[in-house]
Amino acid sequence: MMTPTAIASMTTAIASVALIRIYVVPKFEVSALVHVAPVVRPILFSDAESDISRHYHSYLATEAHAIVSPAVIVETLNTSQIRSLPMITRTSNPAQFLSSRLSAKPMHGEQFLRVSMIGHHAEEMALIVNSLLEAYLRQRKDKQRAWDELILSSLRAEQVALETRLKAKDLEMRQLGSQNGGAVLDDSGSALQNWIVELRQKLIQMRQDGAIAFARHDALNANENPANLQDFAAKGFLTYVESDAEWHDTSERLRMMQAAALEDERLGRGPMHPDVQGRSDRIAMYKTALDLRTSELGTAFKKKLRREFTSAQLEATVSEKVLTDAVEELMVQQSDVMRQAFAMESVRHERERLENSLTQVRQKTWNVQVEQHRSARITIDSPAVAPAEPNIDKRMKYSMAACAMSLFLGAGFVLVRHRLDTSVVKPTEVTNDLGLQYLGCIQYIQSSNGTTVANDHRLQEPIRSISTALLSSSHSGSSRIRLVTSPTAGSGKSSLALGLARSLASTGRRVLLVDADITGRGVTQALDMPAHRGLSEFLRGTAGAAESVQSGHAENLDVMPAGEPTGQFGAHLANLRAQANLRTLFQDYDEVILDSPPVLVGSHAVVLATLADEIVLVIRAGKTTREEARASCRTLSTIGEKPVRVILNAVERRHAPYAYYGYANANAHGPAAQGA
């Protein structure tokens, strides 16, 4: 069976589709194609190297925007044919009405603009679209003509200005050439540079010679003895001495005396010889006279050299000054030449730039003039035609969106519900999450004949499996009294208690089923038993066992109904004598099933648990929360350590183990999910 969430989602989807079919009306779309031929790049764009395809797509978008511009729409509305259309007369603001319904878009990968209008009156829309395109072409033609005239006027003015500036540059170049005497500036600059280098070399050589002269002058001042003159003056001094007659005469006499002395030695003449006497004195006298004259000549020679060095130094200083001034003058001339050369080069570059600009302006002028005589680049390829039937039907798309939204909302609701739901759903949650002993589970059972759950034959097999598990878990028959309870009401415990009692009785055991739920009275109502005799009267002592226990509902099965409701039921149940009477009654049976009130509703379940050997806790899948199950176990643990086993009732088929049961369909509202 379908879940409520699925039913709600399907209902919402069907209602949405129905509303869409009612309120969404198909429309007509009337469209026309405008052909836009590619433009010549230099005419439309200033950058000849730009990407023409990118600029062309931008141009298409601009023209598309211009077609549906307010100015074109207003001109379209000014025509009498359009102004009198019913579609226009019914609107308070025709311009805004058309602007919201007209569109112009470039067609991808093609040279066309698609101008369309959507509405319910196809013939009127076709007339409006065609009139709009005619008004656009008229405006564009007028604007293009005015624009071309403006561009031509601007280009002609620019051409005249460039020609004037070009003539001025030619005149400036001639003036610069005449200032240089007709010589080539580059050659003149090279010659000046060579002269400057040559003069600088001479200046360096002169300074070196001056330094040598100063050094010699210092050397003369430091040496007083002519014999100690430097090598650079020795030869000049000897020549100067030999040119002196007195020095030469004295030197010649000394030489002759020395030659005579050598002759005397050769002839063996002694000192007493008349020719030898006095000759050594004369030789010493001549030497002294020669040395004295040499000293006088040395002093005179130094004075002569000093006069020559001083004159040379003065001449070198003057020459250095002259050369320095010449170098500076040449450098100034070179600077002037370089400035003239730079000015000439700047003028030459400016003239070339002006010539290029003038060439470009002339080319643009020619292009515009050629463009004026070419055929129109924007033409109507196919005018708008009214279609015979509506060609825009969005009902299918809206319906699919509504169905998808309903499915999405349903899935979201299920997800949120699953996240917020803390109830026990699967048998594995009993052992893994709650840590309780799992006894078995019962699926949802949908009853088709109105029978109660207890009488539904589809429950026999799962209940028989649970009863078998109960018997197999008992040790040597020690567990005879079993308390069947639940955390809260509505878990189906009474139906399961009745089913377990019947299943145990079918094994040949004597079974007593006690309806101890004085408020719910599930077993009593299921078996349609009288309410004036039962457990309540037995506890009060107003009725005995024979009057309180009824038989005949099934073989080996006796039932004690709940009895008359009373406000003192809890006190009577806690009475020790009453409990002793119950234990005495229970000894006559092999199995006792106590249908207890819910644990969390009152304290009756805890009192009854003291009489039981084993506790069976019934949890309703999808309703009982984990916290309720844990709270029930904590409450029951106050009476001592008694085994608690869990039966999971109303489990969806996809969560139930296959080994246990049932092949019936799951239904959240089926009878198997009901009961006390």
C-alpha positions in Angstrom: 0.0 0.0 0.0 1.1 3.6 -0.6 2.2 5.6 2.4 0.3 8.8 3.4 3.3 10.9 2.3 3.2 9.3 -1.2 -0.5 9.9 -1.4 -0.2 13.5 -0.3 2.6 14.1 -2.9 0.6 12.5 -5.7 -2.5 14.5 -4.7 -0.5 17.7 -4.7 1.0 16.9 -8.1 -2.4 16.1 -9.7 -3.9 19.3 -8.3 -1.0 21.4 -9.5 -1.2 19.9 -13.0 -5.0 20.5 -13.1 -4.5 24.1 -12.1 -1.8 24.6 -14.7 -4.1 23.2 -17.4 -6.8 25.5 -16.3 -5.0 28.8 -15.9 -2.0 28.5 -18.2 -3.2 29.4 -21.7 -1.0 28.6 -24.8 0.3 31.7 -26.6 1.4 32.8 -30.1 5.0 33.8 -30.9 5.4 36.0 -33.9 9.0 36.5 -35.1 10.9 38.1 -37.9 14.6 37.6 -39.0 16.9 40.6 -39.6 20.1 39.9 -41.5 23.2 41.7 -40.3 26.1 41.4 -42.7 29.7 41.5 -41.3 31.1 45.0 -41.5 34.5 46.1 -42.9 36.9 46.2 -40.0 38.6 49.6 -40.5 35.3 51.4 -41.0 33.5 50.2 -37.9 36.6 49.8 -35.6 39.6 52.0 -35.2 41.9 49.0 -34.3 42.7 47.2 -37.5 44.4 44.3 -35.6 41.5 43.6 -33.3 39.5 40.4 -33.2 36.7 41.0 -35.8 34.5 38.1 -34.6 34.4 39.4 -31.0 33.5 42.9 -32.2 30.9 41.6 -34.6 29.1 39.8 -31.9 29.2 42.9 -29.8 27.8 44.9 -32.8 25.0 42.4 -33.1 24.0 42.8 -29.5 24.1 46.6 -29.9 21.8 46.5 -32.9 19.4 44.1 -31.1 19.1 46.5 -28.2 18.5 49.4 -30.7 15.6 47.6 -32.4 13.5 47.5 -29.2 14.7 50.9 -27.9 12.1 53.3 -26.6 12.7 55.7 -29.6 11.9 53.0 -32.2 8.8 51.9 -30.2 7.5 55.5 -29.9 7.9 56.0 -33.7 6.1 52.7 -34.3 3.2 53.8 -32.1 3.0 57.1 -34.0 1.7 55.4 -37.1 -2.0 55.5 -37.4 -2.3 51.8 -38.3 -0.6 50.6 -35.1 -2.2 53.2 -32.9 -5.7 52.0 -33.8 -5.1 48.3 -33.1 -7.4 46.9 -30.3 -4.3 45.5 -28.5 -2.9 49.0 -28.2 -6.1 50.8 -27.5 -6.9 48.5 -24.5 -3.7 49.4 -22.7 -3.1 52.6 -20.7 0.6 52.7 -21.5 1.2 51.3 -25.0 5.0 52.0 -25.0 5.6 50.1 -21.8 3.2 47.3 -23.0 5.2 46.8 -26.2 8.6 47.1 -24.5 7.6 44.3 -22.1 6.5 42.0 -24.9 9.0 42.7 -27.7 12.5 41.1 -27.8 15.4 41.0 -30.2 18.2 38.5 -29.7 21.2 37.4 -31.9 20.9 33.9 -33.2 23.9 31.8 -32.0 26.5 31.2 -34.7 24.5 33.1 -37.4 24.3 36.6 -38.9 20.7 37.1 -37.9 18.7 38.9 -35.3 15.4 37.3 -34.2 12.8 39.9 -33.3 9.7 38.3 -31.6 6.6 39.2 -29.7 4.5 36.9 -27.6 0.8 37.2 -26.9 -2.7 36.0 -27.8 -3.4 38.1 -31.0 -1.2 36.8 -33.7 -2.3 39.1 -36.6 -1.9 42.3 -34.6 1.5 41.2 -33.3 2.8 40.4 -36.8 1.7 43.9 -37.9 3.4 45.5 -34.9 6.7 43.6 -35.4 6.9 44.5 -39.1 6.1 48.1 -38.4 8.8 48.1 -35.7 11.4 46.9 -38.1 10.4 49.5 -40.7 10.7 52.3 -38.1 14.1 50.9 -37.0 15.5 50.8 -40.5 14.3 54.4 -41.2 15.9 55.7 -38.0 19.1 53.8 -38.7 19.4 55.1 -42.2 18.9 58.7 -41.1 21.4 58.3 -38.2 23.9 56.6 -40.5 23.7 59.4 -43.1 24.2 62.1 -40.4 27.0 60.1 -38.8 28.8 59.6 -42.1 28.6 63.4 -42.8 29.9 64.1 -39.3 32.8 61.7 -39.8 33.7 63.0 -43.2 33.7 66.6 -41.9 35.9 65.6 -39.0 38.3 63.7 -41.3 38.6 66.6 -43.7 39.4 69.0 -40.9 42.0 66.6 -39.5 43.5 66.2 -43.0 43.9 70.0 -43.4 45.5 70.3 -40.0 47.9 67.5 -40.7 49.0 69.0 -44.0 49.6 72.4 -42.4 51.7 70.8 -39.7 53.6 68.8 -42.3 54.5 72.0 -44.2 55.7 73.6 -41.0 58.0 70.7 -40.3 59.5 70.8 -43.8 60.3 74.5 -43.3 61.9 73.8 -39.9 64.1 71.1 -41.4 65.3 73.4 -44.1 66.2 76.1 -41.5 68.1 73.6 -39.4 70.1 72.4 -42.5 71.0 76.0 -43.4 72.2 76.8 -39.9 74.9 74.1 -40.3 76.3 75.5 -43.5 74.9 72.8 -45.6 77.2 70.2 -44.0 75.9 66.9 -42.8 75.4 67.1 -39.1 76.7 63.6 -38.5 80.0 64.2 -40.3 80.5 67.6 -38.6 80.0 66.0 -35.2 82.6 63.2 -36.0 85.2 65.8 -37.1 84.8 67.8 -34.0 85.2 64.7 -31.9 88.4 63.8 -33.6 89.8 67.3 -33.0 88.9 67.2 -29.4 90.7 63.8 -29.0 93.8 65.1 -30.8 94.1 68.3 -28.7 93.6 66.4 -25.5 96.5 64.1 -26.4 98.7 67.1 -27.1 97.6 68.7 -23.8 98.5 65.4 -21.9 102.0 65.3 -23.7 102.6 69.0 -22.8 101.8 68.4 -19.2 104.1 65.5 -19.1 107.0 67.6 -20.6 106.3 70.3 -18.0 106.5 67.8 -15.2 109.9 66.7 -16.5 111.1 70.3 -16.7 110.0 71.0 -13.1 111.8 67.8 -12.0 115.1 68.9 -13.6 114.8 72.4 -12.1 114.4 70.9 -8.7 117.3 68.6 -9.3 119.6 71.6 -10.2 118.5 73.4 -7.1 119.4 70.4 -4.9 123.0 69.9 -6.4 125.5 72.7 -5.8 128.6 70.8 -7.2 128.7 70.8 -11.0 130.2 67.3 -10.9 127.1 65.9 -9.3 124.7 67.2 -12.0 122.1 64.8 -13.2 122.6 62.8 -16.3 120.2 64.9 -18.2 122.5 68.0 -17.7 126.0 66.3 -17.7 126.6 66.4 -21.5 125.4 70.0 -21.8 127.7 71.1 -18.9 130.8 69.5 -20.5 130.1 71.2 -23.8 129.6 74.5 -21.9 133.0 74.1 -20.0 135.0 73.1 -23.2 133.8 76.2 -24.9 135.5 78.4 -22.2 139.0 79.6 -23.4 140.5 80.2 -20.0 139.4 76.7 -18.8 140.6 75.2 -22.1 144.0 77.0 -21.8 144.5 75.9 -18.2 143.5 72.3 -19.0 145.9 72.2 -22.0 148.8 73.5 -19.8 148.0 70.9 -17.1 148.0 68.2 -19.7 151.4 69.2 -21.1 152.9 69.3 -17.5 151.5 65.8 -16.9 152.9 64.6 -20.2 156.4 66.0 -19.2 156.2 64.3 -15.9 155.5 61.0 -17.6 158.5 61.7 -19.9 160.8 62.4 -16.9 159.7 59.1 -15.3 160.5 57.3 -18.6 164.0 58.9 -18.8 164.7 58.3 -15.1 165.2 61.9 -14.1 165.2 62.4 -10.4 163.7 65.2 -8.3 167.0 67.0 -8.2 167.2 67.4 -12.0 166.9 71.0 -13.0 164.1 70.3 -15.4 162.1 68.3 -12.8 162.4 70.8 -9.9 159.1 72.8 -9.5 157.1 70.8 -12.0 154.9 69.1 -9.4 154.1 72.5 -7.9 153.0 73.9 -11.2 150.9 70.7 -11.8 149.1 71.3 -8.4 148.7 75.0 -9.3 147.1 74.2 -12.6 144.8 71.6 -11.1 143.7 74.1 -8.5 143.1 76.8 -11.2 141.2 74.2 -13.3 139.0 73.2 -10.4 138.3 76.8 -9.5 137.4 77.6 -13.1 135.2 74.5 -13.4 133.3 75.6 -10.2 132.8 79.1 -11.6 131.6 77.6 -14.9 129.2 75.2 -13.0 127.6 78.1 -11.2 127.2 80.0 -14.4 125.8 76.9 -16.2 123.2 76.4 -13.4 122.0 80.0 -13.8 121.8 79.5 -17.6 119.7 76.3 -17.1 117.4 78.0 -14.6 116.7 80.7 -17.1 116.0 78.2 -19.8 113.7 76.0 -17.5 111.8 79.1 -16.3 111.2 80.2 -19.9 110.1 76.6 -20.9 107.7 76.5 -17.9 106.2 79.7 -18.8 105.8 78.6 -22.4 104.3 75.3 -21.3 101.8 77.1 -19.1 100.7 79.4 -21.9 100.5 76.5 -24.4 98.4 74.5 -21.9 96.0 77.4 -21.3 95.7 77.8 -25.1 95.0 74.1 -25.6 92.5 74.0 -22.7 90.6 76.9 -24.1 90.6 75.3 -27.6 89.3 72.0 -26.2 86.5 73.8 -24.3 85.6 75.7 -27.4 85.5 72.5 -29.5 83.3 70.8 -26.8 80.8 73.7 -26.9 80.7 73.5 -30.7 80.2 69.7 -30.4 77.3 70.3 -27.9 75.7 72.7 -30.3 76.1 70.3 -33.2 74.6 67.5 -31.1 71.6 69.7 -30.2 71.1 70.5 -33.8 71.3 66.9 -34.7 68.8 65.9 -32.0 66.5 68.7 -33.1 66.8 67.6 -36.7 66.1 63.9 -35.8 63.0 65.0 -33.7 61.7 67.0 -36.6 62.3 64.1 -39.0 60.4 61.6 -36.7 57.6 64.1 -36.2 57.3 64.6 -40.0 57.2 60.8 -40.5 54.5 60.5 -37.9 52.5 63.2 -39.5 52.8 61.6 -42.9 51.5 58.3 -41.5 48.6 60.0 -39.8 47.8 61.8 -43.0 47.8 58.5 -44.9 45.5 56.9 -42.4 43.1 59.9 -42.5 43.0 59.8 -46.3 42.3 56.0 -46.2 39.5 56.5 -43.7 38.0 59.2 -45.8 38.1 56.9 -48.8 36.5 54.0 -46.9 33.6 56.2 -45.6 33.0 57.5 -49.1 33.0 53.9 -50.5 30.8 52.7 -47.7 28.1 55.4 -48.5 27.6 53.8 -51.9 27.4 50.2 -50.7 24.2 48.3 -50.2 22.6 48.3 -46.7 24.2 45.8 -44.3 21.0 45.4 -42.1 18.0 44.1 -44.0 14.8 42.2 -43.2 15.4 38.6 -44.2 11.9 37.3 -43.4 9.0 39.5 -42.1 6.8 38.4 -39.3 3.9 36.1 -40.2 1.0 35.2 -37.9 1.0 31.4 -37.1 -2.2 29.5 -37.6 -2.1 27.8 -34.2 -0.5 28.7 -30.8 3.2 27.7 -30.8 4.1 28.3 -27.2 2.6 25.9 -24.7 4.4 25.8 -21.4 1.8 23.6 -19.6 3.9 20.5 -20.1 7.0 22.2 -18.7 5.1 23.6 -15.7 3.4 20.3 -15.1 6.7 18.5 -15.0 8.1 21.2 -12.7 5.1 20.8 -10.4 5.5 17.0 -10.3 9.2 17.3 -9.6 8.5 19.9 -6.8 5.8 17.6 -5.3 8.2 14.7 -5.3 11.0 16.9 -3.9 8.7 18.2 -1.1 7.5 14.6 -0.3 11.1 13.4 -0.1 12.1 16.3 2.0 9.2 15.7 4.4 10.2 12.0 4.7 13.8 12.9 5.3 12.9 15.5 8.0 10.5 13.1 9.6 13.1 10.4 9.6 15.6 12.8 11.2 13.2 13.9 13.9 11.6 10.5 14.5 13.2 8.7 17.5 10.8 5.8 17.5 11.8 2.2 17.3 11.4 0.9 13.7 13.6 -2.1 13.1 14.1 -5.2 15.1 17.8 -4.6 15.1 17.3 -1.3 17.0 15.9 -3.4 19.9 19.2 -5.1 20.5 21.7 -2.6 19.2 20.2 0.7 20.5 18.2 -0.4 23.5 20.2 -3.4 24.6 17.1 -5.6 25.3 16.4 -9.2 24.5 14.5 -9.5 21.2 11.7 -12.1 21.2 10.0 -11.5 17.8 7.9 -9.1 15.8 4.5 -8.8 14.1 3.9 -7.1 10.7 1.2 -4.7 9.8 -1.9 -6.7 8.9 -4.7 -5.2 6.7 -8.0 -6.8 7.6 -10.4 -7.1 4.7 -13.4 -8.7 6.5 -13.6 -6.6 9.6 -12.4 -9.3 12.0 -10.4 -8.3 15.0 -6.7 -8.8 15.2 -7.0 -11.6 17.6 -9.1 -13.6 15.2 -7.0 -12.8 12.1 -5.6 -16.1 10.8 -2.6 -14.3 9.3 -1.3 -13.7 12.9 -1.3 -17.3 13.8 2.1 -18.2 12.4 4.1 -15.2 13.8 2.4 -15.6 17.2 3.1 -19.3 17.2 6.8 -18.5 16.5 6.8 -16.1 19.4 5.2 -18.5 21.8 7.7 -21.2 20.8 10.5 -18.7 21.5 8.9 -18.0 24.9 8.8 -21.7 25.8 12.3 -22.4 24.5 13.7 -19.5 26.6 12.2 -20.9 29.9 14.5 -23.1 32.0 12.9 -26.3 33.3 9.5 -24.7 33.3 10.5 -22.0 35.8 8.8 -19.2 33.9 5.1 -19.9 34.0 3.7 -16.5 34.8 4.3 -13.9 32.0 3.4 -10.3 32.2 2.5 -8.7 28.9 2.8 -4.9 29.0 3.9 -1.9 26.9 5.4 1.6 27.6 2.2 3.5 26.5 -1.3 2.7 25.3 -2.0 1.7 21.7 0.8 -0.8 21.3 -1.4 -3.8 20.6 -0.4 -5.7 23.8 -3.9 -7.0 24.5 -4.3 -8.5 21.1 -0.8 -10.1 21.4 -1.6 -11.4 24.9 -4.8 -13.1 23.6 -2.9 -14.5 20.6 -0.1 -15.9 22.8 -2.6 -17.4 25.3 -4.4 -19.2 22.4 -1.1 -20.4 20.9 0.1 -21.8 24.3 -3.2 -23.5 24.8 -3.0 -25.2 21.5 0.1 -27.0 22.7 -2.0 -28.9 25.4 -1.0 -26.6 28.3 -3.6 -25.2 30.6 -3.5 -21.5 30.1 -5.0 -18.7 32.2 -5.4 -15.2 30.5 -5.9 -12.4 33.0 -7.1 -9.0 31.8 -5.4 -6.9 34.4 -5.8 -3.6 32.4 -8.8 -2.3 34.3 -8.8 0.9 32.1 -8.1 -0.4 28.6 -10.0 -3.8 29.1 -8.6 -5.0 25.7 -9.1 -8.7 26.2 -12.5 -8.3 27.8 -13.7 -6.2 24.8 -12.1 -8.5 22.2 -13.9 -11.6 23.6 -17.1 -9.6 24.4 -17.1 -10.8 28.0 -19.5 -9.4 30.7 -17.9 -6.8 32.9 -19.6 -7.6 36.3 -17.4 -10.5 37.2 -13.6 -10.6 36.9 -10.2 -9.6 38.4 -11.6 -6.5 40.2 -14.1 -8.6 42.1 -11.6 -11.4 42.8 -9.2 -8.9 44.4 -11.9 -7.4 46.6 -13.1 -10.8 47.7 -16.6 -10.4 46.4 -16.2 -13.2 43.9 -14.4 -16.4 44.0 -12.3 -18.1 41.3 -15.1 -20.1 39.9 -17.2 -16.9 39.4 -14.3 -14.8 38.1 -12.7 -17.2 35.6 -14.6 -18.1 32.4 -13.8 -21.0 30.1 -15.0 -22.1 26.7 -13.3 -19.5 24.6 -10.8 -22.1 23.4 -9.6 -25.5 24.4 -7.3 -25.5 27.5 -7.8 -21.7 27.8 -9.5 -19.9 30.7 -10.0 -16.2 30.8 -10.4 -13.8 33.8 -11.9 -10.5 32.6 -11.1 -7.1 34.1 -14.3 -6.8 36.1 -16.0 -3.7 37.2 -13.8 -0.5 37.1 -13.1 0.8 40.5 -11.0 3.6 41.9 -9.4 1.3 44.5 -8.1 -1.2 42.0 -4.5 -0.3 42.8 -4.9 -0.7 46.5 -6.7 -4.1 46.1 -3.9 -5.2 43.7 -1.2 -4.3 46.3 -3.0 -6.2 49.0 -0.8 -9.1 50.2 -3.8 -11.4 50.8 -5.2 -10.7 47.3 -1.7 -11.4 45.8 -1.6 -14.7 47.7 -5.0 -15.6 46.4 -3.8 -14.9 42.9 -0.7 -17.0 43.3 -2.9 -19.9 44.6 -5.1 -19.5 41.6 -2.1 -19.5 39.2 -0.9 -22.8 40.6 -3.7 -24.6 38.9 -2.4 -23.6 35.4 0.6 -24.5 33.3 0.9 -21.0 31.8 -0.4 -17.6 33.0 -0.6 -14.5 30.8 -1.2 -11.2 32.6 -2.4 -8.4 30.3 -1.0 -5.4 32.2 -1.7 -1.7 31.9 1.1 0.3 30.2 4.1 0.8 32.4 4.4 4.6 32.0 0.6 5.2 32.6 0.5 4.2 36.3 2.0 1.9 38.9 -0.3 -1.1 38.3 2.2 -2.7 35.9 5.0 -2.6 38.5 2.8 -4.3 41.1 1.7 -7.0 38.7 5.4 -7.5 37.7 6.0 -8.8 41.2 3.7 -11.7 40.5 5.3 -12.6 37.2 8.3 -14.7 36.4 9.0 -13.0 33.1 8.1 -9.7 31.5 7.1 -9.4 27.8 7.4 -5.7 26.7 5.3 -4.9 23.5 6.8 -2.0 21.5 4.8 -0.5 18.6 7.1 0.1 15.6 7.1 3.8 14.5 5.2 4.9 17.6 7.1 3.9 20.8 10.2 6.0 21.2 13.6 4.7 22.4 13.3 6.9 25.5 9.9 5.4 26.4 11.3 1.9 26.1 14.3 2.7 28.3 12.0 4.4 30.9 9.8 1.3 31.0 12.8 -0.9 31.6 14.1 1.4 34.3 10.7 1.4 36.0 10.4 -2.4 35.9 13.9 -2.9 37.2 12.8 -1.5 40.6 11.2 -4.8 41.5 14.4 -6.8 41.0 16.2 -8.6 38.2 13.5 -10.3 36.1 14.0 -11.1 32.4 12.5 -8.6 30.0 11.9 -9.7 26.4 10.6 -7.4 23.6 8.0 -8.0 20.9 8.1 -5.4 18.2 4.5 -4.9 16.9 3.2 -3.4 13.6 6.6 -3.6 11.8 6.6 -2.6 8.2 7.2 -5.5 5.9 10.6 -4.2 4.6 11.9 -4.1 8.1 10.6 -7.5 9.3 12.8 -10.6 9.2 11.6 -13.1 6.5 12.0 -16.1 8.7 9.2 -15.1 11.1 6.1 -14.4 9.2 3.4 -13.1 7.4 2.9 -12.4 3.7 0.2 -9.7 4.2 0.5 -6.1 3.0 1.8 -3.5 5.4 -0.6 -0.7 6.3 0.0 1.9 8.9 -3.7 2.0 9.7 -4.4 -1.7 9.6 -5.9 -3.6 12.5 -2.7 -5.3 13.5 -1.3 -1.9 14.4 -4.3 -1.2 16.7 -5.2 -2.5 20.1 -4.7 -1.7 23.7 
